[in-house]
């Protein structure tokens, strides 16, 4: 939920330098921020880049994901919307993909419904 399989390179590279990045409302165009003033904040971004640079569509290619429910937003400004490649990967793995009209924060109100789906499987 609210994550990416193959994070946009511009984002994880910015993070690796302690520089923030996010997406415009369309969820595809990246906005690079400036380096923060907090050492902790900058280091957390660097840690996030360690996860974000991985290509999970490759790493998970031999993994059964058919019991997974993947929730994402079309206007996710925090992590961006899923690409066609990511959606095709999830579909090929028989993942139950739920795409919401909202953004990153909209996922919370669907958590209860998602848990119900998960528990009924």
Beta strands, then each sheet from edge to edge (+ up, - down):
strand 1: 19-23
strand 2: 30-35
strand 3: 69-73
strand 4: 96-100
sheet 1: 1+ 2-
sheet 2: 3+ 4+
end
